[in-house]
Amino acid sequence: MTNRLEAEFVFRDRYPERSEIYERFDTESATLRAAGAAQLDRPYGAHPRARFDLFPGQSGKGLVVFVHGGYWQSHNKERYSFVAAPFLRDGSSVALVGYPLAPEVGIATMIIHIGAAIAAIFDALHRSGIAPSGWVLTGHSAGGHLAASAAPALPASVMPLSGLVPISGLFDLSPLLGTSVNHLLKMDTDMAKSASPLEYPAAETQLIAIVGSAETKEYLRQSSAMVDKYQAADRHGSALVTLPGENHYSILLELLQPRSIISGIVSKVLSGACEKVNNA
């Protein structure tokens, strides 16, 4: 018997352009990496995937930390290097985080890795003489989940978070239990609940959840619920941004547009143009 929510999360056939979009990701990312400006595969732990890529910007500008998706069991940071391009043009630094995947490790271990990576990124910036003016934690799909999961308990060694900007994120993992996505994750009810950011206290920052209007009802619901949670906790500036016509795969291509809405939002958060809570 097929779980009624399977089509909400397993939708490669729903978006036939998926393969072409991934090819575009790979091409744009390879071009950016070939430019030679990045510090690639910097280790933050013992696991071979515990690495981050750092594209250094200017001191006094912002930092954007991006966590890739892939349902916690596929993809890598290299495919998503292209997301750095609009922020580098503004002088910001950008870091892309790699992490071990299922079934080798569980989601709880991945969340710990994200926190360790962030601490290592700030250390690398310090050693390079770069002092960011503020920083944004973002990610796509499962990466949005990991970013939102790590945000409430960031290492004390990092500066207060300017904003959390998950893109097409997942925040309630319980609906995944009966779907094929869970075959490698092997979550039970308790594990899914403990790994769901909707169950966590809101981080001490604003949350701007970005989602495409052409995504499934479950993705739309979860982003809306996450924003409701942060607004209820008085995290001022928290908002839901729905991009017309964008789906789960096309939404990141929006970052390649000359006037990208996503990069504009992140830039406003970094500059303080969006209202944010007091992190003191």
C-alpha positions in Angstrom: 0.0 0.0 0.0 1.4 3.4 -1.0 1.5 6.0 1.7 -0.8 8.9 0.8 2.1 11.4 1.4 4.6 9.7 -0.9 3.8 12.1 -3.7 4.3 15.0 -1.4 8.0 14.2 -1.0 9.0 11.9 -3.9 8.2 14.0 -6.9 11.0 13.6 -9.5 8.4 12.7 -12.1 6.3 15.7 -11.2 9.1 18.0 -12.4 10.6 16.5 -15.6 13.0 19.5 -15.9 14.9 18.2 -12.8 17.8 16.6 -14.7 18.3 19.7 -16.8 18.3 21.9 -13.7 20.9 19.7 -12.0 23.1 19.9 -15.1 22.8 23.7 -14.9 23.8 23.6 -11.2 26.9 21.5 -12.1 28.0 23.7 -15.0 27.6 27.0 -13.1 29.3 25.6 -10.0 32.2 24.2 -12.0 32.8 27.6 -13.6 32.8 29.3 -10.2 35.1 26.8 -8.6 37.5 27.0 -11.5 37.9 30.7 -10.9 40.3 29.8 -8.1 39.0 32.2 -5.5 37.8 29.5 -3.0 39.5 27.6 -0.2 38.2 24.1 -1.0 37.6 21.0 1.1 38.7 22.5 4.4 38.2 19.8 7.1 36.2 20.4 10.2 36.1 16.8 11.4 37.4 13.3 10.8 34.8 12.1 8.4 35.8 12.5 4.7 32.6 14.5 4.0 33.2 16.8 7.0 34.6 19.5 4.8 33.5 23.0 3.8 34.4 25.3 0.9 35.1 28.9 1.7 34.8 31.7 -0.8 36.4 34.6 1.1 35.0 38.1 0.7 35.8 41.4 2.2 36.3 42.1 5.9 33.3 44.2 7.2 30.9 42.5 4.7 28.5 39.7 5.4 28.9 35.9 5.6 26.5 33.4 4.0 26.6 29.8 5.1 24.8 27.4 2.8 23.8 23.7 3.5 23.0 21.6 0.5 20.0 19.3 0.3 19.5 15.7 -1.1 17.1 14.2 1.6 20.0 13.7 3.9 21.3 10.9 1.7 22.6 12.3 -1.6 24.3 15.3 -3.3 27.3 17.3 -2.2 28.5 20.8 -1.6 30.3 20.9 -5.0 27.0 20.9 -7.0 25.8 24.0 -5.2 28.9 26.3 -5.5 26.9 28.5 -7.9 24.8 29.9 -5.0 27.8 31.9 -3.9 27.9 34.0 -7.0 25.5 36.9 -6.2 26.8 37.3 -2.7 30.5 37.3 -3.8 29.6 40.2 -6.1 28.4 42.2 -3.1 31.7 41.5 -1.2 30.3 38.9 1.2 32.1 35.7 2.1 30.3 32.4 1.3 30.8 29.0 2.9 29.2 25.7 1.6 29.0 22.9 4.1 29.5 19.2 3.4 28.4 16.5 5.9 28.1 12.7 6.2 25.0 11.2 4.8 22.5 8.4 5.6 22.5 5.5 6.0 26.1 5.9 7.4 24.9 8.4 10.0 21.6 9.5 11.4 20.1 13.0 11.1 21.0 13.9 14.7 24.7 13.3 13.8 24.3 15.5 10.7 22.9 18.4 12.9 26.0 18.1 15.1 28.2 18.3 12.1 26.6 21.5 10.9 27.3 23.2 14.2 30.9 22.0 14.1 31.3 23.3 10.5 30.0 26.7 11.4 32.5 27.1 14.3 35.3 26.0 11.9 34.2 28.5 9.2 34.4 31.4 11.7 37.8 30.2 12.8 39.0 30.1 9.1 37.7 33.7 8.6 39.5 34.9 11.7 42.7 33.3 10.5 42.3 35.0 7.1 41.8 38.4 8.8 38.1 38.6 7.7 35.6 40.0 10.2 32.1 39.6 9.0 29.6 42.3 9.8 26.8 39.7 10.2 25.9 36.4 8.9 23.0 34.4 7.5 22.5 30.6 7.7 20.6 29.1 4.8 20.1 25.9 2.9 17.9 24.1 0.5 15.4 21.3 1.2 17.1 18.9 3.7 19.8 21.6 3.9 17.1 24.1 5.0 16.1 21.5 7.7 19.7 21.1 8.9 20.2 24.9 9.0 17.0 25.4 11.0 17.9 22.5 13.3 21.4 23.9 14.1 20.4 27.5 14.6 18.9 27.2 18.1 22.1 25.8 19.5 25.0 27.4 17.7 28.5 27.2 19.2 29.3 30.0 21.6 32.4 30.9 19.5 30.3 32.3 16.7 28.7 35.8 16.4 25.0 36.2 16.8 23.0 35.0 13.8 21.6 37.9 11.7 18.9 35.7 10.1 17.9 32.1 9.2 16.7 31.8 5.6 15.7 28.2 4.7 14.8 27.6 1.1 12.2 24.9 0.4 12.9 23.5 3.8 11.5 20.5 5.8 10.7 21.2 9.4 8.3 18.4 10.4 9.8 14.9 9.7 6.9 12.8 11.0 5.1 12.8 7.7 8.1 11.1 6.1 7.9 8.0 8.2 5.7 6.0 5.9 7.4 7.2 2.7 10.3 5.8 0.7 12.4 8.7 1.8 12.7 7.0 5.2 14.0 3.7 3.9 17.7 4.8 4.4 17.0 7.3 7.2 15.3 4.5 9.3 13.5 7.0 11.6 10.9 5.9 14.1 8.3 8.2 15.6 10.5 9.5 18.4 13.5 10.1 16.1 11.4 12.0 13.6 10.0 14.2 16.4 13.4 14.9 17.9 14.8 15.8 14.5 12.0 18.2 13.6 12.7 22.0 14.0 9.1 22.7 14.6 9.5 20.9 17.9 12.5 23.1 18.9 12.5 26.5 20.6 12.8 29.2 18.1 16.4 30.4 17.5 17.2 33.9 18.7 16.9 35.4 15.3 14.4 36.2 12.5 13.4 33.4 10.1 12.5 34.1 6.5 11.3 30.9 4.9 11.3 30.9 1.1 9.3 28.4 -0.9 8.1 28.1 -4.5 4.4 28.4 -5.3 4.6 25.3 -7.5 5.9 23.1 -4.6 3.8 20.4 -3.0 1.2 21.2 -0.3 3.4 19.6 2.4 6.4 21.8 1.6 4.1 24.9 1.5 2.5 23.9 4.8 5.8 23.3 6.6 7.3 26.6 5.6 4.2 28.4 6.7 4.1 26.6 10.0 7.8 27.4 10.7 7.2 31.1 10.1 4.1 31.0 12.4 6.3 29.5 15.1 8.9 32.2 14.9 6.3 35.0 14.7 4.6 33.6 17.8 7.9 33.7 19.6 8.2 37.4 18.7 11.1 36.9 16.3 10.5 40.2 14.6 11.1 40.3 10.8 10.1 36.6 10.4 8.1 36.1 7.2 7.1 33.6 4.5 8.2 34.4 1.0 6.5 32.5 -1.8 8.1 32.7 -5.2 5.5 32.5 -8.0 5.9 29.6 -10.4 9.0 28.2 -8.8 9.2 24.5 -7.9 11.5 22.5 -5.6 14.2 22.3 -8.2 13.9 25.6 -10.1 13.8 27.8 -7.1 17.6 27.9 -6.7 18.1 29.0 -10.3 16.4 32.2 -9.2 19.8 33.1 -7.6 21.2 33.3 -11.1 18.8 36.1 -12.1 20.2 39.6 -12.3 17.8 40.9 -9.7 17.4 37.8 -7.6 14.7 38.0 -4.9 16.5 35.4 -2.8 19.9 37.2 -2.8 18.1 40.5 -2.2 16.4 39.1 0.9 19.7 37.7 2.3 21.4 41.0 1.5 18.8 43.0 3.4 19.1 40.7 6.4 22.9 41.1 6.3 22.6 44.9 6.1 20.1 45.1 8.9 17.4 46.4 6.6 15.1 43.6 7.8 14.0 44.0 11.4 15.6 41.5 13.7 15.5 40.5 17.3 18.0 41.5 19.9 20.5 38.7 20.3 22.2 40.1 23.3 
